[in-house]
Amino acid sequence: MYYLGIDLGGTNIAVGVVDESYQIIARAKRKTRVPCDEGLIDDLAAAAREAVETAGITLDDVPWIGIGCPGTINRSTGIVEYANNLYLNNFKLRDMLQEKLGRPVIIENDANAAAYGEYKAGALKGADNAIAITLGTGVGGGIVIHGKPYSGVHGIGSEIGHMIIKMDGEPCTCGNLGCMEAYCAASALTR
């Protein structure tokens, strides 16, 4: 059995196919065209198809597709409620991608997905509970408690990038002032 994972970032779309031993057997990559719109679905689907072709399999060999997306994700509805760096509001990512690829899609906050991946097969393997911090276009936090990703009551339980660390500080892409992301994201570190 093979699994297909998509990391939708503010700069790049990265796709990987892994086998049952969690070994990456194929990859594909695209630039993320921001601000995102429904063309995003075409880019995600093209990268997914390229990755499975490179792996020498078809989408029929993949039972489901997992996608990690930044921002506030409603796992039960598959909607990206808000992703400031992608300019997405109430975007039906899961349903549109399922329709495009004909496979079930599971959506999760990207930092939670990263934490869970590390918990299952990486640096956090063997831990009962774990926290991971992601740095890139934004700043994310992922929490795994007793083997399950934790997202909190409103789906933002580990969204550390938007914790205010300096009152009336630097402007953040979310509209607030002084968020950790305004100081620690890739663009802030470069600045």
C-alpha positions in Angstrom: 0.0 0.0 0.0 1.1 3.5 -0.7 0.2 6.9 0.8 0.2 10.3 -0.8 0.9 13.4 1.3 0.7 17.0 0.2 2.3 19.9 2.0 0.6 23.1 0.9 2.9 26.0 1.9 2.8 29.7 1.4 5.8 29.3 -1.0 5.7 25.8 -2.4 3.5 22.7 -2.8 5.4 19.6 -2.0 4.0 16.1 -2.6 5.4 12.8 -1.5 4.5 9.2 -2.0 5.5 6.9 0.8 5.3 3.1 1.2 4.1 1.1 4.3 7.5 1.6 5.9 7.2 5.4 5.6 10.0 5.6 3.1 9.6 8.3 0.5 9.6 6.7 -2.9 8.7 9.7 -5.1 8.3 13.5 -4.8 6.9 16.4 -6.8 7.0 20.1 -6.3 5.3 23.3 -7.5 5.3 26.9 -6.6 2.3 28.1 -4.7 0.6 30.9 -6.7 -0.5 33.4 -4.0 -3.1 34.7 -3.6 -4.7 31.3 -4.0 -8.0 30.7 -5.8 -9.6 27.6 -7.4 -6.6 27.3 -9.7 -4.9 25.9 -6.6 -6.8 22.7 -7.0 -5.3 22.2 -10.5 -1.8 22.8 -9.2 -2.3 20.3 -6.3 -3.8 17.7 -8.6 -1.0 18.1 -11.2 1.7 17.7 -8.5 -0.1 14.6 -7.0 -0.4 13.0 -10.4 3.3 13.7 -11.1 4.4 12.1 -7.8 2.4 8.9 -8.4 3.6 8.6 -11.9 7.2 9.0 -10.7 6.5 6.3 -8.1 5.3 4.0 -10.9 1.8 3.7 -9.4 -1.6 5.2 -10.1 -4.0 7.0 -7.8 -6.0 3.8 -7.6 -3.0 2.4 -5.6 -3.5 5.2 -3.0 -6.4 4.6 -0.5 -6.5 8.3 0.5 -4.6 11.5 0.2 -3.5 13.6 3.2 -3.0 17.3 2.9 -1.4 19.7 5.4 -2.5 23.3 4.9 -1.6 26.3 7.0 -4.2 28.2 8.9 -7.4 27.3 10.6 -8.6 24.0 9.2 -12.0 22.4 10.0 -11.2 18.7 9.7 -14.8 17.6 9.9 -15.9 19.8 7.0 -12.6 19.9 5.0 -12.8 23.7 4.8 -9.9 26.0 5.2 -11.6 28.6 7.4 -8.8 31.1 7.2 -5.2 30.9 5.9 -3.8 34.5 5.9 -0.6 33.7 3.9 -2.6 31.9 1.2 -5.5 34.5 1.2 -8.1 31.7 1.7 -11.4 32.1 3.6 -13.9 29.3 3.9 -12.3 27.5 1.0 -13.7 23.9 0.4 -10.3 22.4 -0.2 -11.1 18.8 0.7 -14.2 18.5 -1.4 -12.7 20.2 -4.5 -9.6 18.1 -4.4 -11.6 14.9 -3.8 -13.7 15.7 -6.9 -10.6 16.5 -9.0 -8.6 13.4 -8.0 -11.4 10.9 -7.3 -9.8 9.8 -4.0 -10.8 10.5 -0.4 -8.9 13.5 1.1 -8.0 14.1 4.7 -7.1 17.7 5.6 -5.1 18.8 8.6 -3.3 22.0 9.7 0.2 21.7 8.2 2.1 22.0 11.5 -0.1 19.4 13.1 0.5 17.1 10.1 4.2 17.7 10.4 4.2 16.9 14.1 2.2 13.7 13.5 4.5 12.7 10.7 7.5 13.1 13.0 5.6 11.3 15.7 4.9 8.3 13.4 8.2 8.1 11.5 10.7 10.8 12.4 12.4 12.6 15.2 9.4 12.3 17.6 8.9 8.5 17.1 8.4 6.7 20.3 7.2 9.8 22.3 3.9 9.6 24.1 3.2 13.3 23.5 5.1 15.7 21.3 5.3 19.3 20.1 6.8 20.4 16.8 7.5 24.0 15.5 7.6 24.7 11.8 9.3 27.7 10.3 8.8 28.8 6.7 6.5 31.3 5.1 4.7 31.3 8.4 5.3 29.9 11.9 3.3 26.9 13.0 3.0 24.6 16.0 1.9 21.0 16.0 0.9 19.0 19.1 0.4 15.3 19.4 -1.3 14.0 22.6 -1.6 10.3 23.2 -0.9 9.6 19.5 -3.5 12.0 18.1 -3.0 15.5 16.6 -4.4 18.2 18.9 -6.2 21.1 17.3 -8.2 22.5 20.2 -11.8 23.7 20.4 -11.7 26.0 17.4 -9.0 24.2 15.3 -6.3 26.7 16.4 -5.0 25.1 19.6 -1.4 25.0 18.4 -1.3 28.0 16.2 1.7 29.6 17.9 2.6 31.9 15.0 -0.2 34.2 15.9 0.5 34.5 19.6 1.3 38.1 20.3 4.8 38.4 21.7 5.2 42.2 21.5 2.3 44.5 22.2 1.9 47.0 19.3 4.8 45.3 17.5 5.5 44.5 13.9 2.4 44.1 11.6 1.5 40.5 10.8 -0.1 39.2 7.6 -3.1 38.1 9.8 -3.8 41.8 10.5 -2.6 41.8 14.1 0.4 43.5 15.5 3.3 41.8 17.3 2.6 38.1 16.3 5.5 35.6 16.6 5.2 35.1 12.9 6.0 38.8 12.2 9.4 38.1 13.9 10.2 34.5 13.2 8.8 33.6 9.7 11.4 33.2 6.8 10.7 36.7 5.5 11.1 38.3 9.0 14.4 36.4 9.6 15.7 37.6 6.2 14.6 41.1 7.0 
